[in-house]
Amino acid sequence: MTISKERKAELTAQFGKNGADTGNPKVQVAILTDRIRELTEHMKSHPKDFHTRRGLLMLVGRRRRLLSYIKKNDIFEYRELIKQLGIRDNIQ
């Protein structure tokens, strides 16, 4: 349940400054969002998979911390990112 190299390169090119900018928090949030969506679909068909549920919750927490960092540093960048990714604004 990982994303392919091609999809990761696509997200890196779209959200990073260049194709190798994987350390950028925006790129990391985009990759985590893709993985979260994939695991959410898995959980719909396997509701008793508690190991995957724990991993999903850990990914959501990591994404939340990164989004909080982005929001703290640049609120306009944060708003644009959540609009592009289609996620809610629930970071305090």
N, C-alpha and C positions, 0 to 999 in steps of 0.2 A: 504494500500500500504506500509506495513512494511515488513521487512524480518522476517522469522521464527526464533524461538529460536535455532533450529538445525543448520540453515545456519549461524547464528551469532556465535554459538559455533565453527563451522567449521572454519570460518574466524579467530576467536580468536586463535584457536589452530595453524593455519597455519602461521599467521603473528606475534603472540605474543610470549613471552618467555615461557608462560605456558597457561593452559586453562582458567585462571581467569584474564589474563592480558588485560582487556578491555580499560585501560587508555592509553596504548601505542599509540602514534600517528600513527604508521603504521597500527595498528588494526582499529583505527578510520577511517583512509583513506580508508581501504578496505571495511568497512561497508558502508561508505558514497558512495563509487563507486558502490556497489551493489544496494543501494537505488536509485542512480541517473540513473543507467541503467533501473531499473524497471519503474521509473517515465517517462523516455524518451520514453519507449514503450507505456505507457499510453497516452502520449501527441501525439503520432503519430495517434492514433485512436480518440482522443478527442482534436482537435486543438483549440477549444474555451474555454477550461477549464483554465481560467486565475488564479484561486486560486491555482491550482496545479502548474502552470507555475511559480508563485511567490515562492512557496515552493521549486521547483526545482532549481531556481536561487539562493536561499538562501543556499541550500545544496552545490551547486557548489562553492559558495563563501567560505563556511566553509572548504570544501576540499582544495581549493586553499591556504587558510591561513595555514592549517596544512602541506601541501606539501612545502610551502615556509619555514616553521619552520624546517622541516626535511632537506631540501636542505641546509639551513644555517648552520645546525649543522653537517651533515655528507653527503657529496655529493655522495659517493659511495652507501650508504644505499638508498638514494633517487633514484639513477639510477636503482638500482636493483628492488626497489618497483614499479616504473612506468613500468618497463619491465614486471614484474609479473602480474600487473593489466591491462596492455595493454592500458595505457593512454598516451597522448602526453606530451612532455616536453615543456610547454609554461610559466613556472614560471621564472620571470626575476631575 
